[in-house]
Amino acid sequence: MITIVAAMDENRVIGYQNQLPWHMPADLAHFKKVTMGHVIVMGRKTYESIGKPLPGRTNVVLTRRIDYEAPGCTILHDVDSVLAKFARQDVDIIGGAEIIQLFWPYIDRLELTFIHHTFSGDVHFPSWNRTEWNEFSRHSHAPDEKNPYPYTFATYEQKPVPL
């Protein structure tokens, strides 16, 4: 199963200056729960914004730089290499937008956090047609002392293509 795991604001913003534009501990906990034990695939910029491999997951950095090194990570250079190497494992695509776009044709599931607020951003989640996806689950949450904005966790599975 190949899943995109992402959080976005009302305008599909997912990043600003190579960082998340918000601090939402509930989303970080959800991200950890959803990705734990899986292969996580990220671009070089996303890896550098995190700064280290995430524990409990196989970290893959996808980059065009042939000599790139990230200790504790598997470095690959194209989508086909990722698909071949991890064909029998759960693979989560965690960003950025270019990596999400590259894997979009192979995605089975979306694990999305919708943050019900708008932020300045320079990276956006791709436009997507919700009619091509079945909503599998949705859980909405009010803001609290640690999470300043209302948010929703939603899971979508791609509808089968009719023959």
QUIFENHU-V274587 format. One record per pair of residues at least 12 apart in sequence whose C-alpha atoms are under 10 Angstrom apart, sorted by sequence separation. I is the first residue (numbers start at 1). GAP is how many residues later the second one is. If there is no record, write none. Layout:
BEGIN
<<I & GAP> <I & GAP>>
END
This chain:
BEGIN
<<8 & 12> <9 & 12> <47 & 12> <59 & 12> <60 & 12> <61 & 12> <62 & 12> <63 & 12> <64 & 12> <65 & 12> <139 & 12> <140 & 12> <141 & 12> <7 & 13> <8 & 13> <9 & 13> <40 & 13> <47 & 13> <48 & 13> <59 & 13> <60 & 13> <61 & 13> <62 & 13> <63 & 13> <64 & 13> <139 & 13> <140 & 13> <8 & 14> <40 & 14> <47 & 14> <58 & 14> <59 & 14> <60 & 14> <61 & 14> <62 & 14> <63 & 14> <64 & 14> <93 & 14> <138 & 14> <139 & 14> <140 & 14> <7 & 15> <46 & 15> <47 & 15> <58 & 15> <59 & 15> <60 & 15> <61 & 15> <62 & 15> <63 & 15> <92 & 15> <138 & 15> <139 & 15> <44 & 16> <45 & 16> <46 & 16> <57 & 16> <58 & 16> <59 & 16> <60 & 16> <61 & 16> <62 & 16> <91 & 16> <137 & 16> <138 & 16> <139 & 16> <39 & 17> <40 & 17> <41 & 17> <42 & 17> <43 & 17> <44 & 17> <45 & 17> <53 & 17> <55 & 17> <62 & 17> <92 & 17> <93 & 17> <94 & 17> <137 & 17> <138 & 17> <36 & 18> <37 & 18> <38 & 18> <39 & 18> <40 & 18> <41 & 18> <42 & 18> <43 & 18> <44 & 18> <45 & 18> <52 & 18> <53 & 18> <54 & 18> <92 & 18> <93 & 18> <136 & 18> <137 & 18> <138 & 18> <35 & 19> <36 & 19> <37 & 19> <38 & 19> <39 & 19> <40 & 19> <41 & 19> <42 & 19> <43 & 19> <44 & 19> <51 & 19> <52 & 19> <53 & 19> <54 & 19> <62 & 19> <92 & 19> <135 & 19> <136 & 19> <137 & 19> <7 & 20> <36 & 20> <37 & 20> <38 & 20> <39 & 20> <40 & 20> <41 & 20> <42 & 20> <43 & 20> <44 & 20> <52 & 20> <53 & 20> <62 & 20> <79 & 20> <83 & 20> <135 & 20> <136 & 20> <137 & 20> <6 & 21> <7 & 21> <35 & 21> <36 & 21> <37 & 21> <38 & 21> <39 & 21> <40 & 21> <41 & 21> <42 & 21> <43 & 21> <44 & 21> <52 & 21> <53 & 21> <61 & 21> <78 & 21> <82 & 21> <134 & 21> <135 & 21> <136 & 21> <32 & 22> <35 & 22> <36 & 22> <48 & 22> <60 & 22> <104 & 22> <133 & 22> <134 & 22> <135 & 22> <136 & 22> <32 & 23> <35 & 23> <47 & 23> <79 & 23> <80 & 23> <83 & 23> <110 & 23> <133 & 23> <134 & 23> <135 & 23> <7 & 24> <32 & 24> <44 & 24> <78 & 24> <79 & 24> <101 & 24> <104 & 24> <109 & 24> <110 & 24> <132 & 24> <133 & 24> <134 & 24> <135 & 24> <5 & 25> <6 & 25> <32 & 25> <44 & 25> <98 & 25> <100 & 25> <101 & 25> <108 & 25> <109 & 25> <110 & 25> <111 & 25> <113 & 25> <115 & 25> <132 & 25> <133 & 25> <134 & 25> <5 & 26> <19 & 26> <44 & 26> <47 & 26> <97 & 26> <98 & 26> <100 & 26> <101 & 26> <109 & 26> <110 & 26> <111 & 26> <112 & 26> <113 & 26> <114 & 26> <115 & 26> <116 & 26> <130 & 26> <132 & 26> <133 & 26> <134 & 26> <18 & 27> <19 & 27> <79 & 27> <96 & 27> <97 & 27> <98 & 27> <109 & 27> <113 & 27> <116 & 27> <131 & 27> <132 & 27> <133 & 27> <18 & 28> <96 & 28> <97 & 28> <98 & 28> <130 & 28> <131 & 28> <132 & 28> <5 & 29> <18 & 29> <19 & 29> <20 & 29> <96 & 29> <97 & 29> <130 & 29> <132 & 29> <5 & 30> <18 & 30> <19 & 30> <95 & 30> <3 & 31> <15 & 31> <18 & 31> <19 & 31> <44 & 31> <60 & 31> <117 & 31> <118 & 31> <3 & 32> <17 & 32> <18 & 32> <41 & 32> <43 & 32> <60 & 32> <117 & 32> <40 & 33> <41 & 33> <43 & 33> <58 & 33> <59 & 33> <60 & 33> <115 & 33> <116 & 33> <117 & 33> <41 & 34> <43 & 34> <115 & 34> <116 & 34> <117 & 34> <5 & 35> <41 & 35> <57 & 35> <115 & 35> <116 & 35> <4 & 36> <63 & 36> <114 & 36> <115 & 36> <116 & 36> <2 & 37> <3 & 37> <4 & 37> <62 & 37> <114 & 37> <115 & 37> <2 & 38> <41 & 38> <113 & 38> <114 & 38> <115 & 38> <113 & 39> <114 & 39> <112 & 40> <113 & 40> <114 & 40> <41 & 41> <112 & 41> <113 & 41> <111 & 42> <112 & 42> <113 & 42> <39 & 43> <111 & 43> <112 & 43> <110 & 44> <111 & 44> <112 & 44> <110 & 45> <111 & 45> <109 & 46> <110 & 46> <111 & 46> <39 & 47> <47 & 47> <109 & 47> <110 & 47> <46 & 48> <47 & 48> <108 & 48> <109 & 48> <110 & 48> <46 & 49> <47 & 49> <108 & 49> <109 & 49> <39 & 50> <40 & 50> <41 & 50> <42 & 50> <43 & 50> <45 & 50> <46 & 50> <107 & 50> <108 & 50> <109 & 50> <38 & 51> <39 & 51> <40 & 51> <41 & 51> <42 & 51> <43 & 51> <44 & 51> <45 & 51> <46 & 51> <107 & 51> <108 & 51> <37 & 52> <38 & 52> <39 & 52> <40 & 52> <41 & 52> <42 & 52> <43 & 52> <44 & 52> <108 & 52> <37 & 53> <38 & 53> <39 & 53> <40 & 53> <41 & 53> <42 & 53> <43 & 53> <46 & 53> <37 & 54> <38 & 54> <39 & 54> <40 & 54> <41 & 54> <42 & 54> <43 & 54> <35 & 55> <40 & 55> <41 & 55> <42 & 55> <43 & 55> <44 & 55> <35 & 56> <36 & 56> <42 & 56> <43 & 56> <35 & 57> <42 & 57> <43 & 57> <34 & 58> <35 & 58> <41 & 58> <42 & 58> <35 & 59> <41 & 59> <41 & 62> <31 & 63> <35 & 76> <34 & 77> <18 & 78> <15 & 80> <31 & 80> <2 & 81> <14 & 81> <15 & 81> <30 & 81> <31 & 81> <14 & 82> <15 & 82> <30 & 82> <31 & 82> <14 & 83> <30 & 83> <2 & 84> <13 & 84> <2 & 85> <27 & 85> <1 & 86> <5 & 86> <6 & 86> <27 & 86> <1 & 87> <2 & 87> <3 & 87> <4 & 87> <5 & 87> <6 & 87> <7 & 87> <26 & 87> <27 & 87> <1 & 88> <2 & 88> <3 & 88> <4 & 88> <5 & 88> <6 & 88> <27 & 88> <1 & 89> <2 & 89> <3 & 89> <4 & 89> <5 & 89> <6 & 89> <1 & 90> <2 & 90> <3 & 90> <4 & 90> <5 & 90> <6 & 90> <1 & 91> <2 & 91> <3 & 91> <4 & 91> <6 & 91> <24 & 91> <22 & 93> <6 & 94> <4 & 95> <5 & 95> <22 & 95> <4 & 96> <22 & 96> <3 & 97> <21 & 97> <22 & 97> <21 & 98> <4 & 99> <20 & 99> <21 & 99> <3 & 100> <4 & 100> <21 & 100> <2 & 101> <3 & 101> <20 & 101> <21 & 101> <2 & 102> <12 & 102> <13 & 102> <19 & 102> <3 & 103> <4 & 103> <11 & 103> <12 & 103> <16 & 103> <17 & 103> <18 & 103> <19 & 103> <20 & 103> <2 & 104> <3 & 104> <4 & 104> <5 & 104> <6 & 104> <7 & 104> <8 & 104> <9 & 104> <10 & 104> <11 & 104> <15 & 104> <16 & 104> <17 & 104> <18 & 104> <19 & 104> <1 & 105> <2 & 105> <3 & 105> <4 & 105> <5 & 105> <6 & 105> <7 & 105> <8 & 105> <9 & 105> <10 & 105> <11 & 105> <13 & 105> <14 & 105> <15 & 105> <16 & 105> <17 & 105> <18 & 105> <1 & 106> <2 & 106> <3 & 106> <4 & 106> <5 & 106> <6 & 106> <7 & 106> <8 & 106> <9 & 106> <10 & 106> <11 & 106> <12 & 106> <13 & 106> <14 & 106> <15 & 106> <16 & 106> <17 & 106> <1 & 107> <2 & 107> <3 & 107> <4 & 107> <5 & 107> <6 & 107> <7 & 107> <8 & 107> <9 & 107> <10 & 107> <11 & 107> <12 & 107> <13 & 107> <14 & 107> <15 & 107> <16 & 107> <1 & 108> <2 & 108> <3 & 108> <4 & 108> <5 & 108> <6 & 108> <7 & 108> <8 & 108> <9 & 108> <10 & 108> <11 & 108> <13 & 108> <14 & 108> <15 & 108> <16 & 108> <3 & 109> <8 & 109> <9 & 109> <10 & 109> <11 & 109> <12 & 109> <13 & 109> <14 & 109> <15 & 109> <8 & 110> <9 & 110> <11 & 110> <13 & 110> <14 & 110> <15 & 110> <8 & 111> <9 & 111> <12 & 111> <13 & 111> <14 & 111> <9 & 112> <12 & 112> <13 & 112> <14 & 112> <11 & 113> <12 & 113> <13 & 113> <11 & 114> <12 & 114> <8 & 115> <9 & 115> <12 & 115> <26 & 115> <8 & 116> <9 & 116> <8 & 117> <7 & 118> <26 & 118> <6 & 119> <24 & 119> <26 & 120> <27 & 120> <25 & 121> <26 & 121> <24 & 122> <25 & 122> <23 & 123> <24 & 123> <25 & 123> <30 & 123> <23 & 124> <24 & 124> <27 & 124> <22 & 125> <23 & 125> <24 & 125> <26 & 125> <27 & 125> <22 & 126> <23 & 126> <24 & 126> <27 & 126> <22 & 127> <24 & 127> <26 & 127> <9 & 142> <8 & 143> <7 & 144> <7 & 145> <7 & 146> <5 & 150> <4 & 151> <3 & 152> <4 & 152> <3 & 153> <3 & 154>>
END
